[in-house]
């Protein structure tokens, strides 16, 4: 619970959300072992949790590891400690080391040239609100990514911006191991 301005933002418990969202909570608890605070907060809206999960879990031309690159880069640029922390855990589950995660959060991947092009493209798109540099776009395509990958990358960037903004606006409790702060 964090106070921003004069408002305190709280995360609802199962009994405080709609029947539909209670069912989603039950499925999340079954699949993840708990309901992350970000997802629980979305349940304050009748439809947002289901809509967000559908967006987040949609089929993509990008692999899970590539999606985590995008999630880490965007969360760092947007200064979202919740998503930095959650995606540090997920990044490790997808095979990244602590050092690689820090480097990805800084917008590069010296350990993999294709992921480096993706990280730099993602950073350029996010920082310029979609007006990525010509160099970032050319490197993205030169690394073997396609226009379908570009579309999917932008959808993942948008997904992460949604969650980053929700947490940045509310500051509710982070329920993942806190990621290291980096510049």
C-alpha positions, 0 to 999 in steps of 0.5 A: 500500500502506497500513498500517492497524492492524498489517495491510498491505493489498495489491492483487492482480495478475492471476496472484494471482486466480481464473480467473474474475476473471482474465477480468474483469481482461482485460475491464477492461484492454480497456475501460479500459486498466487494472484500477483498484486498487479493482476488483483489490482486490474480486478477492480474493473469488471473487464480489465483483468480478463482483457489484460490476460487475453492480451498478455497471453495471446499467441505471438511470433516472438518466443518467450525469451524475446518477450522477456527482453521487451518486458525488461527494456520497457519496464526499465525505461518506464521506471516501473519497479513492480514490472522490473521485479516480476520480469527479473524473476521471469527472465531467470525462468527463461534462462537469463543470468542476473548479469544479462537481465541487468544488461537487458534492462539497460537496453542491450544484449552483448551476449546475443546479437539478435536479442541485442537488436531487439533490445535496442529496437524496443528501447528506441520505440519506447523512448520515442513513443513509436518513432524508432530510429532508422538505425534501430529499425534497420538493425531489427530487420537485419537481425532476422526479424520480420514485419510480423515480429515488429507488430508483435513487438509493439503489442508487447510494448503496449502490454507492458506500458499498460502494466507499468503505468498502472503500477507507477500511478498506484504504487501498490505493494510489490509481491516479487523479490525486489529487482536491483535499482540501476541507473 
